[in-house]
Every structure is written in C-alpha cells, then in structure tokens.
C-alpha cells in the first residue's frame, strides 16, 4: 500500500512512518522539518519526503493535488497539529492553536476527502484527542480545537456513508502520549509512542 502521513516529522506521525516502513509499505511523509524528511529518504528508499506546512493554505492545496495526480494513495493519515499550555490566556497562543488545529486542519482534511472522492476510494484517518471531550483550563484553545475536530470527523463520516461508501473515515482519539505535546505537571497514564502507534495500526 501507499500511505500518506501529514505531520510525519514528529510524535505519532514519525512513529507511524517507522512502523509502516517495517511492514514494507510505501510512505509519503509530509512535514515541516526538511532535515528530518531528508534523513527518512536516505534511510529507506520506500519513503518519499515532502516538505509541507499545513498553515500554508495554497501550498497545501498544490501539494496534495500533486501527490494524488502522481500516484494512487490508499491511506491518508492526518496527525499534524499543535498544542500548548496557556494558563495566562496569551492570545497569540490561542489564535495560533486555532489557526493550525481548526483552519489549516480543515483545509487539509477537505482536500484529502475531495481527492479520495476523485480517486474513487481510500481510507482517511484523523488523529484527534481525548482532550476534546472536556474543556481544559490550562489549554482552552487546544481542547476546544480537538472538540471541533471530533465533530468535523463525525460529519465527514456521515457524508461519506451517504455519498461515498468506498471511502472509509476513521477517527482515533489518543490519550496522553509520550510526545512533545504531553506537557504539564503531575501527568499520569502517559503511553509510550510505539505502544500507541501499534494500537492505531490495528
């Protein structure tokens, strides 16, 4: 299979890439960190690295349409996103979070949905978070943005069920995972990334 990972240069996306390569799948790895993408490509010929910042709306559109024009993509996984603690309600942090996790994320997901619709089949996987189930005072915009993603994913599932049955949409809600986004004091039940990714793969 050919798997496209949006947000492949860190955290869950990076571990997903590693596991899929071990399973001998072709992986298109998209992310902001060009140096990491270059390392992936040097280590394994099955990996194609594509620099992408989903906050660059025009570039994201061109990149995704170009990738689907070049090859059949079986699975697209969206892991890109940001999250910061913001107990002082710094407006810059809140707006940056919403710009990435709501505006840019929606653009990316819609582009993938439409590309799969044009292709005629596919599997769209959206990594959200259990953080969207409750509003968290230490990170209001993050928890609100994940609630948005969860509801948007549900809407797309219903849309695909009615209009595009050949497209599978899977929403996955990890808990606390041992990545750079797991911040704060007194964290518990923090899961190793490799354990979480094996569960995601299943």
C-alpha positions in Angstrom: 0.0 0.0 0.0 0.9 3.7 -0.3 0.3 5.6 2.9 0.4 9.4 3.1 1.2 10.9 6.5 0.6 14.6 7.1 2.7 15.5 10.2 5.3 12.8 9.8 8.4 14.5 11.3 7.5 14.2 15.0 5.5 12.3 17.5 2.8 9.8 16.4 3.3 10.6 12.7 7.0 9.8 12.9 6.4 6.5 14.7 3.7 5.6 12.2 6.1 6.1 9.4 8.7 3.9 11.1 6.1 1.1 11.6 4.7 1.3 8.1 8.2 1.1 6.6 8.9 -2.0 8.7 5.8 -3.5 7.1 7.3 -2.7 3.7 4.7 -0.2 2.6 5.5 2.9 0.6 5.2 6.0 2.7 4.8 9.7 1.6 6.0 11.6 4.6 4.8 15.3 4.8 6.0 17.7 7.5 7.7 21.0 8.2 11.2 19.7 9.1 13.0 19.2 5.8 16.2 17.8 7.5 14.2 15.0 9.1 12.5 14.2 5.8 15.8 14.0 4.1 17.0 11.6 6.8 14.0 9.4 6.2 14.7 9.2 2.5 18.3 8.4 3.0 17.5 5.5 5.4 14.8 3.9 3.2 14.0 4.1 -0.5 10.3 3.4 0.3 10.0 6.8 1.8 9.3 10.0 -0.2 9.7 13.1 1.9 7.6 16.2 1.0 8.1 19.4 3.0 4.6 20.8 4.0 3.3 23.3 6.5 -0.5 22.9 6.6 -0.8 26.5 7.7 0.3 27.5 4.2 -3.1 27.0 2.6 -2.1 27.5 -1.0 0.9 25.3 -0.8 -1.0 22.5 0.9 -3.6 22.5 -1.8 -1.0 22.3 -4.5 1.0 19.6 -2.7 -2.0 17.3 -2.0 -3.4 17.6 -5.5 0.0 17.0 -7.0 0.6 13.8 -4.9 -2.8 12.3 -5.9 -2.1 13.1 -9.5 1.2 11.2 -9.3 0.2 8.0 -7.5 -2.6 6.1 -6.0 -2.9 6.7 -2.3 -4.5 4.0 -0.2 -4.5 5.6 3.2 -4.0 9.3 4.3 -3.3 10.0 8.0 -3.6 13.5 9.4 -1.5 13.9 12.6 -0.4 17.5 12.1 -1.3 19.9 14.9 0.0 21.9 17.8 -0.8 22.2 21.5 0.5 24.5 24.2 -0.4 25.1 27.8 -1.8 28.6 28.2 -3.0 29.3 31.7 -2.4 33.0 31.3 -4.6 33.1 28.1 -1.9 34.5 25.9 -4.0 35.5 22.9 -1.2 34.7 20.5 -1.0 31.1 21.7 -4.8 30.7 21.5 -5.1 32.1 17.9 -2.1 30.1 16.7 -3.6 26.9 18.0 -6.9 27.7 16.3 -5.3 28.7 13.1 -3.4 25.3 12.9 -5.9 22.9 14.5 -9.1 24.3 13.1 -8.5 26.4 9.9 -5.4 24.7 8.4 -6.6 21.3 9.6 -10.0 21.7 8.0 -8.4 22.8 4.7 -6.1 19.8 4.7 -8.9 17.3 5.6 -11.3 18.7 3.0 -8.6 18.5 0.3 -7.9 14.8 1.2 -11.7 14.0 1.2 -12.1 15.5 -2.2 -9.0 13.9 -3.6 -10.2 10.5 -2.4 -13.6 11.2 -3.9 -12.0 11.9 -7.3 -9.8 8.8 -6.9 -12.9 6.7 -6.2 -11.7 5.0 -3.0 -9.5 5.4 0.0 -9.1 5.5 3.8 -8.9 8.8 5.6 -7.5 8.6 9.2 -7.9 11.6 11.5 -5.9 11.7 14.8 -7.8 13.8 17.3 -7.5 13.5 21.1 -9.5 12.6 24.2 -8.6 16.2 25.1 -11.6 17.3 23.1 -14.0 15.6 25.4 -13.7 18.2 28.1 -12.6 21.8 28.2 -9.2 22.1 30.0 -8.4 25.4 31.8 -4.7 25.0 31.2 -5.2 24.8 27.4 -8.6 26.1 26.4 -7.9 26.5 22.6 -6.3 23.1 22.3 -9.2 21.2 24.0 -11.8 23.3 22.0 -9.9 22.7 18.7 -9.9 18.9 19.4 -13.7 19.0 20.1 -14.1 20.7 16.7 -12.0 18.0 15.0 -14.1 15.3 16.6 -17.3 16.8 15.4 -16.0 17.5 12.0 -14.8 13.9 11.7 -18.3 12.7 12.6 -19.8 14.9 10.0 -17.5 13.6 7.3 -18.2 10.0 8.3 -21.9 10.6 7.8 -21.2 12.4 4.5 -19.0 9.6 3.2 -21.5 6.9 4.3 -24.2 8.6 2.3 -22.3 9.8 -0.8 -19.0 7.9 -1.0 -19.2 4.4 0.5 -15.9 3.5 -1.0 -14.2 6.0 1.4 -13.5 4.8 4.9 -13.0 7.5 7.6 -11.5 6.6 10.9 -11.2 9.0 13.8 -8.7 8.0 16.5 -8.6 9.7 19.9 -5.3 9.0 21.8 -5.0 9.9 25.4 -1.7 11.2 26.8 1.2 10.0 24.6 4.8 10.5 25.3 5.4 13.2 22.7 6.4 16.9 22.9 2.7 17.8 23.2 2.4 16.0 26.6 3.0 18.9 28.9 2.3 19.9 32.5 3.0 18.7 36.0 1.5 15.5 37.5 0.9 13.7 34.2 -0.2 10.1 34.6 -1.1 7.2 32.3 1.3 8.6 29.7 1.6 6.0 27.0 4.8 5.2 25.1 4.5 6.4 21.5 5.4 3.0 20.0 2.7 1.3 22.0 0.1 3.8 21.0 1.0 3.6 17.3 0.8 -0.3 17.3 -2.8 0.2 18.6 -3.5 2.8 16.0 -2.3 0.4 13.2 -4.6 -2.3 14.4 
